[in-house]
Amino acid sequence: MEGFLYQATIYLCAAVIAVPLSARLGLGSVLGYLAAGILIGPGLHLIGHETHDLQHFAEFGVVMMLFLIGLELEPRALWDMRHKLLGLGGMQVMLTMGAVAGAAMAFGLSWQPALAIGMILALSSTAIVLQTLSEKGLMQTQGGRSAFAVLLTQDIAVIPMIALLPLLALPDFIPHAMSAAEGAEAAHGAAEESLSLVEGLPGWGVTLVTLGAVAAVILIGIYLIRPVFRFIHAAHLPEMYTALALAIVIGIAFLMNLVGLSPALGTFLAGVVLANSEFRHELESDIQPFKGLLLGLFFITVGAGINFEILLDAPLKIFGIALGTMLLKGLILLVLGRLFRLKHRNLMLFTLGLAQAGEFGFVLISFSQQVNALDSTLAAQLLLAVTLTMLLTPLFFILYDRLSRRMVESLEPEPDEIEHEGPVIIAGIGRFGQIVNRMVQSSGFQTVVLDNNMNTIELMRRFGFKGYFGDPSRPDILHAAGIEKARVLVAAMDDNDAVVRLVAYARAMRPDLHIIARAYDRTHVYKLYQAGADDIVRETFDSSLRAGRYVLENIGLTDFEAAEAEKIFFHHDRNSIRELAELWDPAIPPGKNTAYIERSKELEKGLEAALLAQLADEEDAS
């Protein structure tokens, strides 16, 4: 027990220290986990041989992640991906297998181990890629969806690969110390220990059992899980939701193992079946913490599993395998991405994101040794090469971020030539600016609309509204729009910092200009107040006031009383904002600004007193 607690403390402390530090440095959480594993493993030797066994347990995080991704995909969306699954994903696996096998044969290996290596290195890291895509909000981009389709195809391809590897066995790789009788006895013992529903069945029997397991997952998701959830709901025990969610994932993973399928693939399918379920969000919230911890643990074990002794024995060979794999896969992905019409940032994300080998490579390497398709020395070198490619992947995503920003700047179209001026300039034509623009134009006044989103401007033009593409915070764009003669400027962009910069520049240039600014929250209000805005409108304030009035009307107040309460709250809040803006200091968090906190409490008591006094007056009048 003490040993377990010690190991748990080491792993958790390493993650708690390294991951936030890595995230604050802009390196992402995955690189932090990997660095933590290297530190506590090869670095300080705080953990021992249990890392390999723990890695198999931690791989369950990948299973949970695919279940959660399945919950986000409706069956129709999965069907729409069929061309990428079969075309893009299938071609990537086959071409990479062939290219890697060809390269291995060119270096003197026979075709059997060369093909085994091709299978191993054709797979990419589902854990690292999907985790990073989710963190960076890239999953819904065209490049992110294409990468996901390839990863899903690779997970499916693991099944025939495992079936094919025993056919690649070579007598040279069978350990000489083991006699044929001993080998048969060991195999018999392993068979007794393993649980399988398909072992010993003919080919048609394996096919039927496998299809039956897949059908069972679908039927359970459609007909059984919903009634069970309703039964659990009636018990009013929140912890039972978590227990049921874990039972679903673990049970399906176990069933997939029994028939020789990928557990990740099975749980993904279950997630897709449950995507339209009313309990989807409950499942997501229950599984998410376990997924995050297990994935983090998996990344730590990858880092801790690096054997620097093997690396130092053959550094050129191992680094050559790792970098050669990434280069070769990158070239194939680049060609396929172009073939499937990926462009610019999406093509770069697709290429850099999938160029590594993955965690399923560990499974295939271990299995290849068991069936004598690879010798132990080459297998150990491949394990290290796969680990190095996974270690380099977060750096590739950082490279993508930097190249992507430069690409956006280089591909950004030139701003429109502004042809007319008007008394009102509206900077930002999102949902807020659109209403302002329609109201002003409907009242007979001319506006000059600016926005730095070309799609929004083009959509406006299709509906007959004139607008100009360009960054409203740029001085040259403002001058072209007639800022020198305008009477009113409406700053309504989505970028909070850009709104503050625009207000500050316009106020410095035109002290007499009336500036109306949209604010996101109170902190944004204070910044805009200091920048010089005349009227500051919080984007949800007026709608929230109306909702509050409806609440009061439906819990006992008359319409008049509710309207008066709304009016008092409105004026009190505006006056409070002005006072608190004088006390707000950007260098001090509001929670530590004593003067701000004390005055805020006083103002809140004043509001309560004003509302109670108004209600008392109404009662006296009635």
C-alpha positions as CSV (number, residue, x, y, z in Angstrom):
1,M,0.0,0.0,0.0
2,E,2.8,2.4,0.9
3,G,4.5,1.7,-2.5
4,F,1.3,2.5,-4.3
5,L,0.7,5.8,-2.4
6,Y,4.3,6.8,-3.1
7,Q,4.0,6.2,-6.8
8,A,0.7,8.0,-7.0
9,T,2.1,11.0,-5.2
10,I,5.1,11.1,-7.6
11,Y,2.9,11.0,-10.7
12,L,0.4,13.5,-9.5
13,C,3.0,16.0,-8.2
14,A,5.0,15.8,-11.4
15,A,1.8,16.5,-13.4
16,V,0.7,19.4,-11.1
17,I,4.0,21.1,-11.4
18,A,5.0,20.4,-15.0
19,V,1.7,20.8,-16.9
20,P,0.6,24.3,-15.7
21,L,4.2,25.5,-16.3
22,S,4.2,24.1,-19.8
23,A,0.7,25.6,-20.5
24,R,1.8,29.1,-19.3
25,L,4.9,28.9,-21.5
26,G,2.5,28.2,-24.5
27,L,3.8,24.7,-25.0
28,G,0.6,22.9,-24.3
29,S,-0.4,20.3,-21.7
30,V,0.9,17.2,-23.7
31,L,4.5,18.4,-23.7
32,G,4.2,19.1,-20.0
33,Y,3.1,15.6,-19.3
34,L,5.8,14.1,-21.5
35,A,8.4,16.3,-19.7
36,A,7.1,15.3,-16.3
37,G,7.5,11.6,-17.3
38,I,11.1,12.2,-18.5
39,L,11.9,14.0,-15.2
40,I,10.6,11.4,-12.8
41,G,11.7,8.4,-15.0
42,P,15.0,8.6,-16.8
43,G,15.9,11.9,-15.1
44,L,15.5,11.3,-11.4
45,H,14.7,7.5,-11.4
46,L,11.8,8.1,-9.0
47,I,9.6,5.4,-10.7
48,G,10.5,1.9,-11.7
49,H,9.4,-1.0,-13.8
50,E,5.8,-0.5,-13.1
51,T,5.6,2.2,-15.8
52,H,5.0,-0.3,-18.6
53,D,2.1,-2.0,-16.8
54,L,0.7,1.3,-15.9
55,Q,0.8,2.4,-19.5
56,H,-1.7,-0.3,-20.5
57,F,-4.1,1.0,-17.8
58,A,-3.6,4.6,-18.8
59,E,-4.3,3.8,-22.5
60,F,-7.9,3.6,-21.3
61,G,-7.9,7.4,-21.5
62,V,-7.8,7.0,-25.3
63,V,-10.8,4.7,-25.1
64,M,-12.7,7.3,-23.1
65,M,-11.7,10.1,-25.4
66,L,-13.1,8.3,-28.5
67,F,-16.3,7.7,-26.6
68,L,-16.6,11.4,-25.9
69,I,-15.8,12.3,-29.5
70,G,-18.5,9.8,-30.6
71,L,-21.0,11.6,-28.4
72,E,-20.4,14.8,-30.4
73,L,-21.0,13.0,-33.8
74,E,-24.4,12.1,-35.0
75,P,-24.7,9.0,-37.2
76,R,-25.5,11.2,-40.1
77,A,-22.2,13.1,-39.6
78,L,-20.3,9.9,-39.5
79,W,-21.9,8.8,-42.7
80,D,-20.9,12.1,-44.3
81,M,-17.3,11.3,-43.4
82,R,-17.3,8.0,-45.3
83,H,-15.3,9.3,-48.2
84,K,-12.5,10.6,-46.0
85,L,-12.6,7.4,-43.9
86,L,-12.2,5.1,-46.9
87,G,-10.3,7.4,-49.2
88,L,-8.1,9.7,-47.3
89,G,-7.6,7.4,-44.3
90,G,-7.3,4.2,-46.3
91,M,-4.8,5.7,-48.7
92,Q,-2.7,7.1,-45.9
93,V,-2.4,3.7,-44.2
94,M,-1.6,1.8,-47.4
95,L,0.8,4.3,-48.8
96,T,2.7,4.7,-45.6
97,M,2.9,1.0,-45.0
98,G,4.3,0.5,-48.5
99,A,6.8,3.4,-48.3
100,V,8.1,2.5,-44.9
101,A,8.4,-1.2,-45.8
102,G,10.2,-0.2,-49.0
103,A,12.6,2.0,-47.1
104,A,13.3,-0.8,-44.5
105,M,14.0,-3.3,-47.3
106,A,16.4,-0.8,-48.9
107,F,18.4,-0.9,-45.6
108,G,18.7,-4.6,-45.8
109,L,15.7,-6.1,-44.0
110,S,13.7,-8.9,-45.5
111,W,10.2,-8.2,-46.6
112,Q,8.5,-9.8,-43.5
113,P,10.0,-7.5,-40.8
114,A,9.9,-4.6,-43.2
115,L,6.1,-5.0,-43.7
116,A,5.7,-5.3,-39.9
117,I,7.6,-2.1,-39.4
118,G,5.4,-0.5,-42.1
119,M,2.3,-1.4,-40.2
120,I,3.7,-0.1,-36.9
121,L,4.8,3.3,-38.3
122,A,1.7,3.9,-40.4
123,L,-0.3,4.6,-37.3
124,S,-0.4,8.0,-35.7
125,S,-1.0,9.0,-32.1
126,T,-4.8,9.3,-31.5
127,A,-4.1,10.5,-27.9
128,I,-1.7,13.3,-28.6
129,V,-3.4,14.6,-31.8
130,L,-7.0,14.6,-30.6
131,Q,-6.0,16.1,-27.2
132,T,-4.0,18.9,-28.8
133,L,-6.7,19.6,-31.4
134,S,-9.3,19.9,-28.6
135,E,-7.1,22.2,-26.5
136,K,-6.4,24.5,-29.4
137,G,-10.0,24.5,-30.7
138,L,-9.0,23.0,-34.1
139,M,-11.2,19.9,-34.1
140,Q,-13.9,21.6,-36.2
141,T,-11.6,23.0,-38.8
142,Q,-11.3,21.2,-42.1
143,G,-7.8,20.1,-41.3
144,G,-8.9,18.8,-37.8
145,R,-11.8,16.8,-39.2
146,S,-9.6,15.3,-41.9
147,A,-7.0,14.3,-39.2
148,F,-9.8,12.7,-37.1
149,A,-11.0,10.7,-40.1
150,V,-7.5,9.3,-40.7
151,L,-7.0,8.5,-37.0
152,L,-10.3,6.6,-37.0
153,T,-9.4,4.7,-40.1
154,Q,-6.0,3.8,-38.4
155,D,-7.9,2.5,-35.3
156,I,-10.0,0.2,-37.6
157,A,-6.8,-0.9,-39.5
158,V,-5.2,-2.2,-36.3
159,I,-7.6,-5.2,-36.4
160,P,-6.4,-6.7,-39.8
161,M,-2.8,-5.7,-38.9
162,I,-3.0,-7.9,-35.8
163,A,-4.5,-10.7,-37.9
164,L,-1.7,-10.4,-40.5
165,L,1.4,-10.1,-38.2
166,P,1.5,-13.9,-37.3
167,L,1.9,-14.6,-41.0
168,L,5.1,-12.6,-41.0
169,A,6.9,-14.7,-38.4
170,L,10.5,-15.8,-39.2
171,P,12.3,-18.8,-37.6
172,D,15.4,-16.5,-37.0
173,F,13.4,-14.5,-34.5
174,I,12.4,-17.4,-32.3
175,P,14.5,-17.4,-29.1
176,H,16.9,-20.3,-29.3
177,A,16.8,-21.0,-25.5
178,M,13.2,-22.1,-25.8
179,S,12.5,-25.6,-27.1
180,A,9.5,-26.4,-29.3
181,A,7.8,-28.2,-26.4
182,E,8.4,-25.2,-24.1
183,G,7.0,-22.8,-26.7
184,A,3.9,-24.9,-27.1
185,E,3.4,-25.1,-23.4
186,A,3.8,-21.3,-23.0
187,A,1.4,-20.7,-25.8
188,H,-1.1,-23.1,-24.2
189,G,-0.8,-21.3,-20.9
190,A,-1.3,-17.9,-22.5
191,A,-4.4,-19.2,-24.2
192,E,-5.8,-20.5,-20.9
193,E,-5.2,-17.1,-19.3
194,S,-6.7,-15.0,-22.1
195,L,-10.5,-14.6,-22.6
196,S,-11.7,-14.7,-26.1
197,L,-15.0,-15.5,-27.8
198,V,-13.4,-16.1,-31.2
199,E,-10.4,-18.2,-30.4
200,G,-10.5,-21.6,-32.2
201,L,-13.4,-20.6,-34.4
202,P,-13.3,-20.9,-38.2
203,G,-13.1,-17.7,-40.2
204,W,-16.9,-17.5,-40.8
205,G,-17.5,-18.0,-37.1
206,V,-15.1,-15.2,-36.2
207,T,-16.9,-12.9,-38.6
208,L,-20.4,-13.7,-37.2
209,V,-19.3,-13.3,-33.6
210,T,-17.6,-10.0,-34.4
211,L,-20.6,-8.6,-36.3
212,G,-22.8,-9.8,-33.4
213,A,-20.7,-7.9,-30.9
214,V,-20.9,-4.7,-33.0
215,A,-24.7,-5.2,-33.4
216,A,-25.0,-5.7,-29.6
217,V,-23.2,-2.4,-28.9
218,I,-25.7,-0.6,-31.2
219,L,-28.7,-2.3,-29.8
220,I,-27.6,-1.7,-26.2
221,G,-27.1,2.0,-27.0
222,I,-30.5,2.3,-28.6
223,Y,-32.8,0.2,-26.4
224,L,-31.1,-0.5,-23.0
225,I,-29.0,2.5,-21.9
226,R,-31.9,5.0,-21.9
227,P,-34.2,2.9,-19.6
228,V,-31.2,2.3,-17.3
229,F,-30.5,6.0,-17.1
230,R,-34.2,6.7,-16.2
231,F,-34.0,4.0,-13.5
232,I,-30.8,5.6,-12.1
233,H,-32.4,9.1,-12.3
234,A,-35.3,7.9,-10.1
235,A,-32.9,6.9,-7.4
236,H,-31.7,10.5,-7.0
237,L,-28.1,9.4,-6.4
238,P,-25.7,11.5,-8.5
239,E,-22.7,9.2,-8.0
240,M,-24.7,6.4,-9.8
241,Y,-24.5,8.5,-13.0
242,T,-20.8,8.3,-12.8
243,A,-20.9,4.6,-12.0
244,L,-23.2,3.9,-15.0
245,A,-21.1,6.0,-17.4
246,L,-17.9,4.1,-16.4
247,A,-19.8,0.7,-16.6
248,I,-20.9,1.6,-20.2
249,V,-17.3,2.4,-21.4
250,I,-15.6,-0.4,-19.5
251,G,-18.2,-3.0,-20.5
252,I,-18.1,-2.2,-24.2
253,A,-14.2,-2.1,-24.1
254,F,-14.3,-5.5,-22.5
255,L,-16.7,-6.9,-25.1
256,M,-14.5,-5.5,-27.9
257,N,-11.5,-7.2,-26.4
258,L,-13.4,-10.6,-26.3
259,V,-13.9,-10.5,-30.0
260,G,-10.5,-9.1,-30.9
261,L,-11.7,-5.6,-31.9
262,S,-10.2,-2.3,-30.8
263,P,-11.8,-1.1,-27.5
264,A,-11.5,2.5,-28.7
265,L,-13.4,1.7,-31.9
266,G,-16.2,0.0,-29.9
267,T,-16.6,2.9,-27.5
268,F,-16.5,5.4,-30.3
269,L,-19.4,3.5,-32.0
270,A,-21.3,3.5,-28.7
271,G,-20.8,7.2,-28.4
272,V,-22.2,7.8,-31.9
273,V,-25.2,5.7,-31.1
274,L,-25.8,7.8,-27.9
275,A,-25.1,11.2,-29.7
276,N,-28.9,12.0,-29.9
277,S,-29.6,10.8,-26.4
278,E,-31.1,13.2,-23.8
279,F,-28.4,11.9,-21.4
280,R,-25.5,12.8,-23.6
281,H,-24.4,15.8,-21.6
282,E,-24.6,13.8,-18.4
283,L,-22.3,11.2,-19.9
284,E,-19.9,13.8,-21.1
285,S,-19.6,15.5,-17.7
286,D,-19.2,12.2,-15.8
287,I,-16.5,10.7,-18.2
288,Q,-14.5,13.9,-18.8
289,P,-12.5,14.0,-15.5
290,F,-11.4,10.3,-15.9
291,K,-10.5,10.9,-19.5
292,G,-8.3,13.8,-18.7
293,L,-6.5,12.1,-15.8
294,L,-5.9,8.8,-17.7
295,L,-4.7,10.6,-20.8
296,G,-2.3,12.7,-18.7
297,L,-1.1,9.5,-17.0
298,F,-0.5,7.9,-20.4
299,F,1.6,10.8,-21.6
300,I,3.7,10.6,-18.4
301,T,4.3,6.9,-18.9
302,V,5.4,7.6,-22.5
303,G,8.0,10.1,-21.3
304,A,9.1,7.8,-18.4
305,G,9.5,4.9,-20.7
306,I,12.3,6.4,-22.7
307,N,15.4,4.2,-22.3
308,F,18.4,6.4,-22.7
309,E,20.8,3.4,-22.6
310,I,19.3,2.0,-25.8
311,L,19.3,5.5,-27.3
312,L,23.0,6.0,-26.5
313,D,23.9,2.6,-27.9
314,A,22.5,3.5,-31.4
315,P,21.6,7.2,-31.4
316,L,22.0,7.7,-35.2
317,K,19.9,4.7,-36.0
318,I,17.1,5.6,-33.6
319,F,16.9,9.3,-34.4
320,G,17.2,8.3,-38.1
321,I,14.1,6.0,-37.8
322,A,12.2,8.7,-35.9
323,L,13.0,11.6,-38.1
324,G,12.8,9.5,-41.3
325,T,9.3,8.3,-40.3
326,M,8.1,11.8,-39.7
327,L,9.5,13.1,-43.0
328,L,8.2,10.2,-45.0
329,K,4.7,10.3,-43.4
330,G,4.7,14.1,-43.8
331,L,5.4,13.9,-47.5
332,I,2.6,11.3,-48.0
333,L,0.2,13.4,-45.9
334,L,1.1,16.5,-47.8
335,V,0.3,14.8,-51.2
336,L,-2.9,13.3,-49.9
337,G,-4.0,16.6,-48.4
338,R,-3.6,18.4,-51.7
339,L,-5.4,15.5,-53.5
340,F,-8.3,15.9,-51.1
341,R,-8.3,19.7,-51.6
342,L,-6.9,20.8,-48.2
343,K,-5.3,24.2,-48.5
344,H,-3.1,26.6,-46.5
345,R,-3.5,26.2,-42.7
346,N,-5.7,23.1,-43.0
347,L,-3.1,21.3,-45.1
348,M,-0.3,22.3,-42.8
349,L,-2.3,21.2,-39.7
350,F,-3.1,17.9,-41.4
351,T,0.5,17.3,-42.4
352,L,2.3,18.3,-39.2
353,G,-0.4,16.8,-36.9
354,L,-0.3,13.2,-38.2
355,A,3.4,12.8,-39.0
356,Q,4.3,10.9,-35.9
357,A,3.9,7.2,-34.9
358,G,1.4,6.4,-32.2
359,E,0.4,4.5,-29.1
360,F,-1.0,1.6,-31.1
361,G,2.5,1.1,-32.4
362,F,3.4,0.0,-28.9
363,V,0.8,-2.7,-29.1
364,L,1.9,-3.9,-32.5
365,I,5.6,-3.9,-31.5
366,S,4.8,-6.1,-28.5
367,F,2.6,-8.4,-30.5
368,S,5.2,-8.6,-33.3
369,Q,7.7,-9.9,-30.7
370,Q,5.3,-12.4,-29.4
371,V,4.6,-13.9,-32.9
372,N,8.3,-13.7,-33.9
373,A,7.8,-11.0,-36.6
374,L,10.5,-8.8,-35.1
375,D,13.6,-9.6,-33.0
376,S,14.0,-8.1,-29.6
377,T,16.8,-5.6,-30.4
378,L,14.9,-4.1,-33.4
379,A,11.7,-4.0,-31.4
380,A,13.4,-2.1,-28.5
381,Q,14.8,0.4,-31.0
382,L,11.4,0.9,-32.7
383,L,9.7,1.4,-29.3
384,L,12.2,4.3,-28.6
385,A,11.8,5.7,-32.1
386,V,8.0,5.7,-31.8
387,T,8.3,7.5,-28.4
388,L,10.6,10.1,-29.9
389,T,8.1,10.9,-32.7
390,M,5.4,11.3,-30.0
391,L,7.7,13.6,-28.0
392,L,8.3,15.8,-31.1
393,T,4.6,16.1,-32.0
394,P,3.8,18.9,-29.5
395,L,6.7,20.9,-31.0
396,F,5.2,20.4,-34.5
397,F,1.9,21.9,-33.2
398,I,3.8,24.9,-31.9
399,L,5.4,25.2,-35.3
400,Y,2.0,25.1,-36.8
401,D,0.8,27.9,-34.6
402,R,3.6,30.2,-35.6
403,L,3.4,29.4,-39.3
404,S,-0.3,29.7,-39.2
405,R,-0.2,33.3,-37.8
406,R,2.3,34.3,-40.5
407,M,0.2,32.7,-43.2
408,V,-2.9,34.5,-42.0
409,E,-1.0,37.8,-42.3
410,S,0.3,37.0,-45.7
411,L,-3.0,35.7,-47.0
412,E,-5.1,38.5,-45.6
413,P,-6.9,40.3,-48.5
414,E,-6.4,44.0,-49.0
415,P,-9.0,46.3,-47.4
416,D,-11.8,47.7,-49.6
417,E,-11.6,51.2,-51.0
418,I,-14.1,53.2,-49.1
419,E,-16.2,55.2,-51.5
420,H,-18.4,57.4,-49.3
421,E,-18.5,59.0,-45.9
422,G,-21.4,59.4,-43.4
423,P,-22.2,61.0,-40.0
424,V,-22.2,57.5,-38.3
425,I,-19.3,55.0,-38.5
426,I,-20.2,51.5,-37.3
427,A,-17.1,49.5,-36.6
428,G,-18.1,45.8,-36.4
429,I,-21.2,44.4,-38.0
430,G,-21.9,41.3,-35.8
431,R,-25.2,40.6,-34.2
432,F,-24.9,43.8,-32.1
433,G,-23.7,46.1,-34.9
434,Q,-26.3,44.8,-37.3
435,I,-29.2,46.0,-35.1
436,V,-27.7,49.4,-34.6
437,N,-27.0,49.8,-38.3
438,R,-30.6,48.7,-39.3
439,M,-32.2,51.1,-36.8
440,V,-30.1,54.1,-37.8
441,Q,-30.5,53.5,-41.6
442,S,-34.3,52.9,-41.1
443,S,-34.4,56.3,-39.5
444,G,-33.0,57.9,-42.6
445,F,-29.4,58.4,-41.6
446,Q,-26.4,57.2,-43.6
447,T,-23.8,54.9,-42.0
448,V,-20.3,53.7,-43.0
449,V,-20.0,50.1,-41.9
450,L,-16.5,48.5,-41.4
451,D,-15.7,44.9,-40.4
452,N,-12.5,42.8,-40.7
453,N,-14.5,39.6,-41.5
454,M,-14.9,39.3,-45.3
455,N,-17.6,36.6,-45.0
456,T,-19.7,38.9,-42.9
457,I,-19.3,41.8,-45.4
458,E,-20.2,39.6,-48.3
459,L,-23.3,38.3,-46.5
460,M,-24.4,41.9,-45.8
461,R,-24.0,42.8,-49.5
462,R,-26.2,39.9,-50.5
463,F,-29.0,41.3,-48.4
464,G,-28.6,44.8,-49.9
465,F,-26.6,46.4,-47.1
466,K,-23.4,48.2,-48.0
467,G,-20.3,47.6,-46.0
468,Y,-16.5,47.7,-46.3
469,F,-13.9,45.1,-45.5
470,G,-11.0,46.4,-43.3
471,D,-9.7,46.5,-39.8
472,P,-11.6,49.4,-38.1
473,S,-8.8,49.8,-35.5
474,R,-6.3,50.8,-38.3
475,P,-5.9,54.6,-38.5
476,D,-5.8,54.6,-42.3
477,I,-9.1,52.7,-42.5
478,L,-10.7,55.2,-40.1
479,H,-9.5,58.2,-42.0
480,A,-10.8,56.7,-45.3
481,A,-14.2,56.2,-43.6
482,G,-14.3,59.9,-42.7
483,I,-13.5,59.9,-39.0
484,E,-12.6,63.6,-39.2
485,K,-16.2,64.6,-40.2
486,A,-18.2,61.9,-38.5
487,R,-20.5,62.8,-35.6
488,V,-20.9,59.4,-34.0
489,L,-18.6,56.3,-33.8
490,V,-20.1,52.9,-32.8
491,A,-17.3,50.5,-31.7
492,A,-18.9,47.1,-31.8
493,M,-16.2,44.6,-32.8
494,D,-15.9,41.1,-31.2
495,D,-12.3,41.7,-30.2
496,N,-12.4,43.4,-26.8
497,D,-8.9,44.7,-26.9
498,A,-9.4,46.1,-30.5
499,V,-12.5,48.0,-29.2
500,V,-10.4,49.6,-26.5
501,R,-7.6,50.6,-29.0
502,L,-10.2,52.0,-31.4
503,V,-11.9,54.1,-28.7
504,A,-8.5,55.4,-27.3
505,Y,-7.3,56.4,-30.8
506,A,-10.6,58.0,-31.8
507,R,-10.8,60.0,-28.6
508,A,-7.2,61.3,-28.9
509,M,-7.9,62.3,-32.5
510,R,-11.4,63.8,-32.1
511,P,-12.1,65.0,-28.5
512,D,-15.6,66.2,-29.8
513,L,-16.6,62.9,-31.3
514,H,-19.4,61.0,-29.6
515,I,-18.2,57.4,-29.1
516,I,-20.6,54.5,-28.3
517,A,-18.9,51.3,-27.4
518,R,-20.1,47.8,-26.9
519,A,-18.7,46.2,-23.7
520,Y,-18.4,42.5,-22.9
521,D,-18.4,42.7,-19.1
522,R,-17.7,45.2,-16.3
523,T,-14.0,45.0,-16.6
524,H,-14.3,45.9,-20.3
525,V,-16.6,48.8,-19.3
526,Y,-13.9,50.2,-17.0
527,K,-11.3,49.9,-19.8
528,L,-13.5,51.7,-22.2
529,Y,-14.4,54.4,-19.6
530,Q,-10.7,55.1,-19.2
531,A,-10.2,55.0,-23.0
532,G,-12.7,57.8,-23.4
533,A,-16.0,56.3,-24.5
534,D,-19.1,58.4,-24.0
535,D,-21.8,55.7,-23.9
536,I,-20.9,52.1,-23.0
537,V,-23.4,49.4,-23.6
538,R,-22.9,45.9,-22.1
539,E,-24.0,43.5,-24.7
540,T,-26.4,41.5,-22.5
541,F,-27.3,44.1,-19.9
542,D,-30.6,45.4,-21.4
543,S,-31.8,41.9,-22.3
544,S,-31.0,40.7,-18.8
545,L,-33.0,43.7,-17.3
546,R,-36.0,42.7,-19.4
547,A,-35.7,39.1,-18.3
548,G,-35.5,40.2,-14.6
549,R,-38.6,42.3,-15.1
550,Y,-40.5,39.3,-16.4
551,V,-39.4,37.3,-13.4
552,L,-40.8,40.0,-11.0
553,E,-44.0,40.2,-12.9
554,N,-44.5,36.4,-12.5
555,I,-43.7,36.1,-8.8
556,G,-46.2,38.7,-7.4
557,L,-45.4,42.2,-8.5
558,T,-47.7,44.2,-10.8
559,D,-46.5,45.2,-14.3
560,F,-46.0,48.8,-13.0
561,E,-44.1,47.7,-9.9
562,A,-41.8,45.5,-12.0
563,A,-41.2,48.3,-14.5
564,E,-40.3,50.7,-11.7
565,A,-37.9,48.2,-10.2
566,E,-36.3,47.8,-13.6
567,K,-35.9,51.5,-14.0
568,I,-34.4,51.9,-10.5
569,F,-32.0,49.1,-11.1
570,F,-31.0,50.6,-14.5
571,H,-30.2,54.1,-13.1
572,H,-28.5,52.7,-10.0
573,D,-26.3,50.4,-12.0
574,R,-25.2,53.1,-14.4
575,N,-24.3,55.4,-11.6
576,S,-22.5,52.6,-9.8
577,I,-20.4,51.8,-12.9
578,R,-19.3,55.4,-13.1
579,E,-18.2,55.4,-9.5
580,L,-16.5,52.1,-9.5
581,A,-14.7,52.9,-12.8
582,E,-12.9,55.7,-10.8
583,L,-11.7,53.1,-8.2
584,W,-10.9,50.3,-10.7
585,D,-7.1,49.8,-11.2
586,P,-6.0,47.5,-14.1
587,A,-2.9,46.6,-12.0
588,I,-4.9,45.3,-9.1
589,P,-7.4,42.4,-9.5
590,P,-10.9,43.5,-8.4
591,G,-10.9,40.8,-5.7
592,K,-7.9,42.5,-4.0
593,N,-8.8,46.1,-4.5
594,T,-10.1,47.1,-1.0
595,A,-11.5,50.5,-1.9
596,Y,-13.4,48.9,-4.9
597,I,-14.8,46.1,-2.8
598,E,-16.0,48.4,0.0
599,R,-17.7,50.9,-2.3
600,S,-19.3,48.0,-4.3
601,K,-20.8,46.7,-1.0
602,E,-22.1,50.2,-0.1
603,L,-23.7,50.7,-3.5
604,E,-25.4,47.2,-3.4
605,K,-26.9,48.1,0.0
606,G,-28.1,51.4,-1.5
607,L,-29.8,49.5,-4.4
608,E,-31.6,47.2,-2.0
609,A,-32.8,50.1,0.1
610,A,-34.0,52.0,-3.0
611,L,-36.0,49.0,-4.3
612,L,-37.6,48.3,-0.9
613,A,-38.5,52.0,-0.5
614,Q,-40.2,51.9,-3.9
615,L,-42.2,48.9,-3.1
616,A,-43.3,50.4,0.3
617,D,-44.4,53.6,-1.5
618,E,-46.5,51.5,-3.9
619,E,-48.2,49.7,-1.0
620,D,-48.9,53.0,0.7
621,A,-50.4,54.4,-2.5
622,S,-52.6,51.4,-3.0
